[in-house]
Amino acid sequence: MCQWHIFSVGPANCVGGVALRETKLLRRALFAAEAANLGRGGGFLRFRLKLTLCMLALLSLLFGVGGSLLISGFFRDSLQREKDAAFASYRMVWGAMQIVSDMDPYLAAEEMVPAVEQLYTQNSSAWAALRLATQNKVLYESDGARAYLGAQLEQPEPGACLLQILPGQDSRRWLLLSGAVTTYSDTLYLYTVHDITDLYTMRHSQQQVYLRVFLVLSALCAAVVYPLAKVLTGPLTALSRATRAIASGDYGSRVNLSGEDEVSQLAADFDRMAEELEGTISALREAAERRERFVGSFAHEMKTPMTSLIGYAQLLRGGTLTESEQAEAADYIYSEGRRLERLSRRLLELLELRQGGLTMAEVSPAELAEEMADRLRPLYAQRGAVLKLQCEEGRCLLEPELTRALLLNLLDNAVKSMDQGGEIDLTVELLPDGCRLTVADRGRGVPEEALKHLTEEFYRVDKARSRSQGGFGLGLTLCREIAEAHQGTLRFANREGGGAVITAELRGGRL
C-alpha cells in the first residue's frame, strides 16, 4: 500500500499575484493624486476624489480577489489532474514490477529492466523521464533523465510513495513520483518525472491577460465613477455653499434639495435650522430694539408724573394751601412717589430679567385685583363707570409690584376708552401654572388694523384723546413687558356689542 507524501519545492504558489499587482497600482494612483493635490496648495483630497478612489479601491479588491481565486482554482484543478495522471502511470510501472517479482521471487534486480524498458518504450509520452535504480547503481534510465533527475535523489522507504514538485531551469517545473519495492536480492527504487511547466506558463499568461483586462475595466470604472461621485457630492457642495453664505451673514440662504435619501434629509434639516436661526436672530434684533424703545418710553412716561409731583411740592413750599389741601397734597406726593419709585425700580430691573429672572412671591391674584379696584373706584365714580369683579380664590407665584402695575394700567386703559361711563368687568382665573386676568369694557373698541400695534411704544389709536387724558401710549407696552417677564402673553380683542377685551396670562407657577 502506497502512502502519499506531497512536497512543494521552489517558489511559493502565486495565488494572490494579480491582487498584489492591483494593490501596487492603486497605491501609486493614490500617491499621485495626493501629490497633485498638494501641488495645487491643498493639504487634503477633495471628497469627490476620495469617493472615487474608495470606489475604485473596492472594485480593485473585488476584481483582484475574484480573478485570483478564479485563476488559482483553475490552476489547482489542472495540477490535481496532472498528479492523478502521474500516479496512474506510476502505478502501471509499479504493478508490472510487482507482477514480475511475484512470478519469480528469486529474480535478480537486473532482470526487471526489460519489463520496465518495454513499458517506457510503449508509453514514452506519459513520462518526461524514468529511472530504475538500486541503492548503489542505476539499472535503467530514459534518455535525458539526468537533466531532470540529476545524479543523486532521495531514496524513499520501502512501501512509501513520494510526490514532489521540483524546480528546473528557465522557470520549468517537474512532478516527481518515487517509490521502493524489496525483492529477494535487493531494494529497487523507481522514479518517474512529468513535465508540468505548461501549467505554470498558462497560469502566468492568464494573470497577465487578467491584469490588462483589469486596467481597462479600472479606466472605464473611473470614467463612470467620477461623474457619479460628482452627482453624489453635488448636494454636499450646495450644503457647503449655503453654510458659507450663512456664516457670512446671509441668513436667508437655503439648500432647497428634494429627495428622500440621507443627504436630502440632511439638507432639509439644515434648511429648518437656518429658518430657526434666522427667526432667532430676527427676534434678538427685535428684542434689542424693543428694549431700547422701552427704556426711552419709560423715561418719557416718568417725566410728566414727576413734574406734577414737583409742582405739588412747590405749592406746599409756597404755604398758600389750607391745612386739608396740604395733607391731601402730601398724601398724593408720598403715595405716588413711593409707587413710582417702586415701579421705576422694577421696570428698570425688567431689562435684566432674562439673566436673573423675577423674584416671585406667593400671592393671591384676587386680593391684588380687589386692592387695585378699591384704589380706582373714586376715579371710576367721577367718570360714571362701574367696576365689577369676578375673582377665583387661590394663590400662585407672581411678582406683586409688577402685577399691581399691570392691573392699574389695564383698568386705567379701560376707563379712558369710555366716553360716558359704563360697566368694566375684571375677571381673575387660576391656571395650572399661573393666573389669567381679563379686563372687558364697553368703550369705543379698537379698529382691527390697530389691534396688533397696541403694545408698540407711543402708539395711540386716538392721539388727540390720549393727549387730553394724559396718555403717552406706554401703558400697554409696560403690560406686555410684564406679561412676557412672567412667561405669559397679552392678547387684545373687540367685545361683542362694543368695547374691548384685554387678557393677560401670567405663568409664574401654581402652588
C-alpha positions in Angstrom: 0.0 0.0 0.0 1.4 3.3 -1.0 1.4 6.3 1.3 1.2 9.7 -0.3 3.6 12.5 0.9 3.3 15.7 -1.1 6.1 18.2 -1.0 6.2 21.6 -2.8 9.7 22.7 -3.5 10.7 26.1 -5.0 8.9 29.5 -5.3 5.6 29.8 -3.4 2.3 29.4 -5.2 1.3 32.8 -6.7 -2.4 32.7 -5.7 -2.7 36.4 -4.9 -0.3 37.7 -7.6 -2.9 39.7 -9.5 -4.3 41.2 -6.4 -0.8 42.2 -5.3 -0.2 44.0 -8.6 -3.5 45.7 -8.4 -2.8 46.9 -4.9 0.5 48.3 -6.0 -1.1 50.2 -8.9 -3.8 51.6 -6.7 -1.2 52.7 -4.2 0.7 54.5 -6.9 -2.5 56.2 -8.1 -3.3 57.4 -4.5 0.2 58.8 -4.1 0.0 60.6 -7.5 -3.4 62.1 -6.6 -2.1 63.3 -3.2 1.0 64.8 -4.8 -1.1 66.6 -7.4 -3.4 68.0 -4.7 -0.5 69.2 -2.6 1.0 70.8 -5.7 -2.2 72.9 -6.0 -1.8 74.1 -2.5 -4.4 71.8 -0.9 -3.5 69.8 2.1 -6.2 67.2 1.6 -8.1 65.3 -1.2 -11.5 66.6 -2.2 -14.3 64.4 -1.0 -15.3 63.7 -4.6 -11.8 62.4 -5.4 -11.8 60.4 -2.2 -15.1 58.8 -3.0 -13.9 58.0 -6.5 -10.7 56.4 -5.2 -12.6 54.5 -2.5 -15.0 53.0 -5.1 -12.0 52.1 -7.3 -10.3 50.5 -4.4 -13.4 48.5 -3.6 -13.7 47.4 -7.3 -10.0 46.6 -7.3 -10.4 44.4 -4.3 -13.4 42.6 -5.7 -11.8 42.1 -9.2 -8.4 41.2 -7.7 -9.7 38.7 -5.2 -12.2 37.3 -7.7 -9.8 37.0 -10.5 -7.1 35.5 -8.3 -9.5 32.9 -6.9 -10.7 32.0 -10.4 -7.2 31.6 -11.8 -5.9 29.8 -8.7 -8.9 27.4 -8.8 -8.3 26.6 -12.4 -4.6 26.0 -11.8 -5.3 23.9 -8.7 -7.7 21.7 -10.7 -5.3 21.3 -13.6 -2.4 20.4 -11.2 -4.6 17.8 -9.5 -5.4 16.2 -12.8 -1.7 16.1 -13.6 -1.0 14.4 -10.3 -3.7 11.9 -10.8 -2.4 11.0 -14.3 1.2 10.8 -13.0 0.1 8.5 -10.2 -1.8 6.3 -12.6 1.2 5.9 -14.9 3.4 5.3 -11.9 1.1 2.5 -10.6 1.2 0.9 -14.1 5.0 0.5 -13.8 4.8 -0.4 -10.2 2.2 -3.1 -10.9 4.3 -4.6 -13.7 7.3 -4.8 -11.4 5.2 -6.4 -8.7 3.8 -9.0 -11.2 7.3 -9.9 -12.4 8.5 -10.2 -8.8 5.6 -12.4 -7.8 6.2 -14.7 -10.7 9.8 -15.3 -9.7 10.6 -14.3 -6.1 14.2 -15.1 -6.7 14.5 -13.0 -9.7 17.6 -10.8 -9.8 17.2 -7.0 -9.8 18.8 -6.6 -13.3 16.1 -8.9 -14.7 13.4 -6.2 -14.0 15.0 -3.9 -16.5 13.5 -5.4 -19.7 9.9 -5.1 -18.4 10.4 -1.5 -17.3 12.1 -0.6 -20.6 9.3 -2.1 -22.6 6.7 -0.2 -20.6 8.6 3.1 -21.1 9.0 2.5 -24.8 5.3 1.7 -25.3 4.2 4.7 -23.2 7.0 7.2 -23.5 4.6 10.1 -23.9 3.4 9.6 -20.4 6.7 10.5 -18.8 9.4 13.1 -19.3 11.9 10.7 -17.7 12.1 7.4 -15.9 14.8 5.8 -13.8 15.1 2.4 -12.1 17.9 2.0 -9.6 19.2 0.1 -6.6 20.9 1.7 -3.6 24.3 1.6 -5.3 23.7 1.9 -9.1 21.3 2.9 -11.8 19.8 -0.1 -13.6 17.9 1.8 -16.2 17.1 5.4 -17.1 15.4 7.0 -20.1 17.2 9.4 -22.5 17.8 12.8 -20.9 16.8 11.6 -17.4 19.8 13.1 -15.8 18.7 16.6 -17.0 15.6 16.1 -14.9 16.7 13.9 -12.0 20.4 14.7 -11.6 22.9 12.1 -10.2 21.5 11.8 -6.7 17.9 11.5 -5.5 16.3 10.9 -2.2 15.5 7.2 -1.6 12.1 6.6 -0.2 11.3 4.0 2.4 10.1 0.6 1.1 6.3 0.7 0.6 6.2 4.5 0.5 5.4 6.7 -2.5 6.6 10.3 -2.6 5.3 13.1 -4.8 7.3 16.2 -5.2 7.2 19.4 -7.4 10.8 20.3 -8.3 12.0 23.5 -9.9 14.1 23.4 -13.0 16.0 25.8 -15.2 14.2 28.6 -17.1 11.2 28.6 -14.7 10.4 24.9 -15.5 8.6 22.6 -13.1 8.7 18.8 -12.7 6.4 16.4 -11.0 8.4 13.6 -9.4 7.0 10.4 -8.1 9.3 7.9 -6.3 8.8 4.6 -4.6 10.7 1.5 -3.5 10.0 -2.3 -3.7 12.0 -5.0 -2.0 13.0 -8.1 -4.0 14.8 -11.3 -3.0 18.1 -9.9 -3.8 17.8 -6.1 -3.4 15.6 -3.0 -3.0 14.6 -1.3 -6.2 13.8 2.4 -6.5 11.5 3.7 -9.2 11.5 7.4 -10.2 9.0 8.9 -12.8 9.1 12.5 -13.9 6.3 14.5 -15.6 6.8 18.0 -17.1 4.1 20.4 -15.7 5.8 23.6 -16.9 2.9 24.3 -19.2 0.5 24.6 -16.2 2.6 27.4 -14.7 3.1 29.1 -18.0 -0.7 29.0 -18.6 -1.3 30.5 -15.1 1.2 33.3 -15.8 -0.4 34.1 -19.1 -3.9 34.1 -17.5 -2.6 36.5 -14.9 -1.1 38.8 -17.5 -4.3 38.8 -19.5 -6.4 39.4 -16.4 -4.2 42.3 -15.4 -4.7 44.0 -18.8 -8.4 43.5 -18.5 -8.4 44.9 -15.0 -6.6 48.0 -16.1 -9.1 48.6 -18.9 -12.0 48.0 -16.6 -10.5 50.3 -14.0 -10.2 53.1 -16.6 -13.8 52.5 -17.6 -14.9 52.5 -14.0 -13.0 55.7 -13.3 -14.7 57.3 -16.3 -18.1 56.3 -14.9 -17.5 56.7 -11.1 -16.1 60.2 -11.1 -19.1 61.8 -12.8 -21.3 59.7 -10.5 -19.3 60.9 -7.5 -19.8 64.4 -8.7 -23.6 63.9 -8.8 -23.5 62.3 -5.3 -21.4 65.1 -3.8 -23.4 67.8 -5.5 -25.8 68.2 -2.6 -22.9 68.4 -0.2 -21.4 71.2 -2.4 -24.7 73.0 -2.2 -24.8 72.5 1.6 -21.3 73.8 1.9 -22.1 76.8 -0.2 -25.2 77.6 1.9 -23.2 77.2 5.1 -20.6 79.7 3.9 -23.3 82.1 2.9 -25.0 81.9 6.4 -21.6 82.3 8.0 -21.0 85.5 6.0 -24.4 87.0 7.2 -26.8 85.9 4.5 -29.3 84.1 6.8 -31.9 83.7 4.1 -29.7 81.3 2.1 -31.1 77.8 1.7 -30.1 74.5 0.1 -33.6 73.6 -1.2 -32.9 70.0 -2.2 -35.7 67.5 -2.8 -35.5 63.8 -2.3 -35.8 61.0 0.3 -32.2 60.0 0.7 -30.0 60.8 3.7 -28.3 63.8 2.1 -31.6 65.3 1.1 -32.8 64.8 4.7 -29.7 66.5 5.9 -30.3 69.4 3.6 -33.9 69.7 4.8 -32.7 69.6 8.4 -30.2 72.3 7.5 -32.9 74.5 6.0 -35.1 74.1 9.0 -32.1 75.0 11.2 -31.4 78.0 9.0 -35.0 79.1 9.3 -34.9 78.8 13.1 -31.6 80.6 13.2 -32.9 83.4 11.0 -36.0 83.7 13.2 -33.9 83.7 16.4 -31.6 86.4 15.1 -34.6 88.4 13.9 -36.2 88.0 17.3 -33.0 89.0 19.1 -32.7 92.1 16.9 -36.3 93.0 17.6 -35.9 92.4 21.3 -32.9 94.6 21.4 -34.7 97.4 19.6 -37.8 96.9 21.8 -35.6 97.1 24.9 -34.1 100.3 23.7 -37.5 101.8 22.9 -38.8 100.5 26.2 -36.1 102.4 28.2 -36.8 105.5 26.3 -40.6 105.1 26.7 -40.3 104.5 30.4 -38.2 107.6 30.9 -40.7 109.7 28.9 -43.6 108.3 30.9 -41.9 109.2 34.1 -41.3 112.8 33.1 -44.9 114.2 33.4 -45.8 112.5 36.8 -42.5 113.6 38.2 -43.3 117.2 37.0 -46.7 117.0 38.8 -45.1 115.8 42.0 -42.6 118.7 41.8 -45.5 121.1 41.3 -47.3 119.8 44.4 -44.1 120.1 46.3 -43.7 123.8 45.2 -47.3 124.6 46.3 -46.5 123.1 49.7 -43.4 125.2 49.9 -45.3 128.3 49.0 -47.6 128.0 52.0 -50.8 129.1 50.2 -52.7 125.9 50.8 -55.2 125.2 53.5 -54.4 122.5 56.1 -56.6 119.9 54.4 -55.2 120.7 51.0 -51.7 120.4 52.4 -52.5 117.0 53.8 -54.1 115.9 50.5 -51.1 117.1 48.5 -48.7 115.5 50.9 -50.5 112.2 50.7 -50.5 112.3 46.9 -46.9 113.1 46.7 -45.9 110.4 49.2 -48.1 107.6 47.8 -47.4 108.4 44.1 -43.8 109.0 44.8 -43.4 105.6 46.5 -45.4 103.9 43.8 -43.4 105.5 41.0 -40.2 104.7 42.8 -41.0 101.1 43.3 -42.4 100.8 39.7 -39.4 102.5 38.2 -37.0 100.3 40.1 -38.9 97.2 39.0 -39.3 98.2 35.4 -35.6 99.1 35.1 -34.8 95.7 36.5 -37.0 94.3 33.8 -34.1 94.8 31.4 -32.1 92.3 33.4 -34.9 89.7 33.8 -33.6 87.5 31.0 -30.4 87.0 33.0 -31.6 86.9 36.6 -35.4 86.4 36.4 -38.1 87.7 38.6 -38.3 87.4 42.3 -41.6 85.6 42.7 -43.8 85.6 45.8 -46.8 83.6 46.8 -49.7 85.9 46.4 -53.5 85.9 45.8 -54.4 87.4 42.4 -57.9 88.1 43.7 -56.6 90.1 46.6 -54.4 92.2 44.2 -57.4 92.8 41.9 -59.6 93.9 44.9 -56.8 96.2 46.1 -56.5 97.9 42.8 -60.3 98.1 42.3 -60.6 99.9 45.7 -57.9 102.3 44.7 -59.6 103.2 41.4 -63.2 103.3 42.4 -63.2 107.0 43.3 -61.8 107.7 39.8 -64.4 105.4 38.2 -67.2 107.2 40.1 -66.1 110.6 38.7 -66.3 109.1 35.2 -69.6 107.3 35.8 -68.0 103.9 35.4 -68.8 100.8 37.4 -66.2 98.2 38.1 -67.4 94.6 38.6 -65.1 91.9 39.9 -65.4 88.2 39.4 -62.4 86.5 41.1 -61.4 82.9 41.7 -59.8 82.4 45.0 -56.4 80.9 45.2 -52.7 81.6 45.3 -49.9 81.4 42.7 -46.4 82.7 42.2 -46.2 86.3 40.9 -44.2 89.4 41.2 -46.6 91.5 43.3 -45.5 95.1 42.3 -45.4 94.3 38.6 -48.8 92.6 38.8 -50.3 95.7 40.5 -48.8 97.9 37.8 -50.3 95.5 35.1 -53.8 95.7 36.7 -53.5 99.5 37.2 -52.6 100.1 33.5 -55.3 97.7 32.2 -58.0 99.3 34.4 -56.9 102.8 33.6 -56.9 102.0 29.8 -60.4 100.6 30.1 -61.9 103.6 31.9 -60.2 106.0 29.4 -61.8 104.2 26.5 -65.4 105.0 27.6 -66.9 108.4 26.9 -70.0 108.3 29.1 -69.2 105.7 31.7 -70.4 102.1 31.8 -69.5 98.7 33.2 -66.0 97.3 33.4 -65.6 93.7 34.2 -62.4 92.4 35.9 -62.1 88.6 35.9 -59.4 86.6 37.7 -59.0 82.9 36.9 -56.4 80.5 38.2 -54.5 78.4 35.7 -52.5 75.2 36.3 -49.3 77.3 36.1 -50.5 80.8 37.0 -53.4 83.0 36.5 -55.5 84.8 33.8 -56.5 88.5 34.2 -59.3 89.7 31.9 -60.5 93.3 31.7 -63.5 93.9 29.5 -65.0 97.4 28.9 -67.9 98.9 27.0 -66.0 101.7 25.3 -65.2 102.6 21.8 -63.3 99.4 20.9 -60.3 99.2 18.7 -60.1 99.1 14.9 -59.0 95.7 13.7 -55.9 97.1 11.9 -54.8 98.7 15.2 -55.0 95.5 17.4 -51.5 94.3 16.5 -50.0 97.7 17.2 -51.4 98.4 20.7 -48.3 97.4 22.6 -45.9 99.4 20.4 -44.2 102.3 22.3 -46.0 105.7 21.8 -48.7 104.1 19.6 -52.2 105.7 20.2 -55.4 104.8 18.5 -56.8 108.3 19.1 -53.9 110.7 19.6 -55.9 113.8 20.4 -57.9 112.0 23.1 -54.9 110.3 24.5 -53.1 113.6 25.0 -56.2 115.2 26.7 -56.4 112.2 29.0 -52.7 112.3 29.8 -51.8 109.2 28.0 -48.5 108.6 26.4 -49.1 105.3 24.6 -46.8 103.4 27.0 -49.2 101.7 29.4 -49.9 98.7 27.3 -46.3 98.4 26.3 -45.4 98.1 30.0 -48.2 95.5 30.4 -46.8 93.4 27.6 -43.3 93.5 29.1 -44.7 92.5 32.5 -46.6 89.6 30.9 -43.6 88.4 29.0 -41.5 88.6 32.1 -43.9 86.2 33.7 -43.5 83.9 30.6 -47.1 84.9 29.7 -48.9 86.7 26.9 -51.1 89.8 26.4 -54.0 89.5 24.0 -56.5 92.0 22.6 -59.9 91.5 21.1 -63.1 93.5 20.4 -66.1 92.7 22.5 -69.4 91.8 21.1 -71.8 94.7 21.5 -69.0 97.3 21.7 -65.8 97.6 23.7 -62.6 95.8 24.0 -61.3 92.8 25.9 -57.7 92.6 27.2 -56.4 89.2 28.5 -53.2 88.8 30.4 -51.9 85.3 31.2 -49.1 85.3 33.9 -47.4 81.9 34.2 -45.3 82.3 37.3 -46.3 79.0 38.7 -49.1 77.5 40.7 -49.0 76.3 44.3 
